Amino acid sequence: MSVSFHLCQPGRGASCGACCGLYNFRDHSRAALTERLAEQTAQLRHVPKEQGAWRAAARNIVESRSEAPLFSAVRVCPLLGFLDEEQRRVGCLGHPKVTGGVDLRDCGVYRASICETFTCPSFGWLEDGQARLVEAACQDWYLYGLVITDVEFVRGCLRLIERELAGPAQPEKLMAQPAALAAVRRLFALKETAAGRSPHAPIFGRFTPDTEGEPVSRTLNYARLGVRAAPEDDVVLCLGYDPDDAAMITAARERVRLHVRAVARALMD
């Protein structure tokens, strides 16, 4: 593996529940997911820690969902919740480290053995420095999970920074300069803040469901848009833009450029 630390629970405010289907809904806004996690946490808080009770509670959570998963082929585990009262850390409520010893993960949508051994693609595809940059810049559960699991977004952002610098963008240098790290956070935070995207489109980053409910990668139809490809387009897609015309994609590209330039300026000051 390229990454030397545990991506799921690295600490310092960062934690991730993406592999448990956390973001697998059309409305995967911070507000919607905070409410969903809080409800699941509350429903499981006082359930006796034994298999039968937890299976029944998990089933009730699934059956009471008001929204179907965006990708029907991707499982959404009802055991995901907040691990702290401050709602700053997400994770498995059935994990033995959370329950105090009993392992209740089999009551969710995956076997405990799968949960124990699974590593998402980011473990192998991100370089250690890239992963550490995401951890340092995204010290909250919502943004960290969105960014750490989108390898193409992270790589795309760093490529654009290198293009602006006309040289390497070393994660270690970005982390060492507070102003540069803050600018990187604002760039990564476009995952949450970028304007001009449809909040209810069947899109998650650069993916949309196919007829079987599997995620398939989206592309830009340059002929229909009447524009040529640009260096920012991979990041634009990863942000979830689905532009209808030249003006929309031009605005999205410029939004990305402004944030990339801010990182470069901070690094050079």
Secondary structure, DSSP 4 states (H G I P E B T S, - for coil): ----S-SSS-BTTB---GGGTTT-SS---HHHHHHHHHHHHHHHHTS-SSHHHHHHHHHHHHHT-SS--SSTTS---TTEEESSTTS--EEETTSHHHHTS---GGGSSS-HHHHHH---THHHHS-HHHHHHHHHH--SHHHHHHHHT-HHHHHHHHHHHHHHHTS---HHHHHHSHHHHHHHHHHHTHHHH-SS--TTSS-BTTEEE-TTS-EEE----HHHHT----TTHHHHHHTT---SSHHHHHHHHHHHHHHHHHHHHHHH-
